[in-house]
Structure formats: structure tokens, C-alpha cells
Amino acid sequence: MDELLQRLQDRIANLAADAPVAALRVVAALERLTGHAGLETVFNLEADVSWQTMGEALGVSADAARSRVRKYQYWA
């Protein structure tokens, strides 16, 4: 997954250099996609998963994980 994300980032950077408006459209589409995916993911979270575990998976603190989850719950 990390490799796929890195390739996507590289492609967007190249597109931004050649066609910034097209790159902006891609970024906007990705924002919509990640918003919907985040909402679906939060909906499917197991109730017994701790904030600490979520934070470790995201590479952030438990408080930051809670904040991120609440952001997606707010979108619902």
C-alpha cells in the first residue's frame, strides 16, 4: 500500500508541474474519495478497538486518532 501511495503522490506531483488545473481536479477527487472511505471505515470500526490501538495503526497519539474518527463521524 505504501508503494502505491508513493506512486500516486509522484504522479500527482508530475501532473502539477505539467497541468496544475488537472492536478487540482485529481486532488479534489481524492479528497471526496478519502472522505467517503473514512466514513465507511469508521462505521465498520469494532467497538472494542482502543484509541491507543487505532493511534498506533495511524502513527499518531490516541487523542489524535479519536479526533480523526470524530471528524468522519461528523460527516455522517
N, C-alpha and C positions, 0 to 999 in steps of 0.2 A: 504494500500500500504506500509506503514511504517513497518508493521509486516512482510510482505512478503520480503521486502528488508533486514530486520534484520535476518530472517531465512536463506536467501541466503548468507549473509555475514558469518553467523555462519557455514554453511555447507562448504563454501569455506575455512574458517579457519581450520576446521577439516580435510578437504581434504589436505590442505597444510601441515599439520602435518604428515599425513599418506602417501601421494603421491604427493610431491611437483610438479613434472612434469605435472601430471594430473591437478592439481590446476592451473598451469600456462596456460594450454590449455583452461581451463574454463575462466580464466581472459581475455585471448586474444579473445575468442569468445564473451564475454560480451562487450569488447571494440568495436568490429565490430558492434555488435547489437546496442549499445548506439549511435554510430556514425551515423548509418542509421536512427535510430529513431529520433535523434536530427535533422538531415537534413529534415526529413519528417515533424517534428513538426514545425520547422522554416518556411518551405514552406507554412504551413497552418496557420501561425500566422495572426491574424487580424491586419490590418494596423492601426486601431485606439487604439490598446493596448499600453499604455505608457510604457516607460522604467521603470518608478517608479513602476507601477503595476507588471511588469514582475520581477523586483528585489524583491519586497515583496513576490511574489509567490515562488521565488527561495531562499529566505532568504539571499539575497545579495543586494548590492547597485545598483542603476540604471546603473552606469558605468560598474559594473561587469556583469550585465545582458546583456548590449549592447555588451560587449566583448565576452560573451558566444555565443550570437546569431551570431555575425560576424564570430566566429570560425566555426560554422556549415555552414554558407553561403560560407565560403572559400572552404569547402569541395565540394561544388556543381560544 
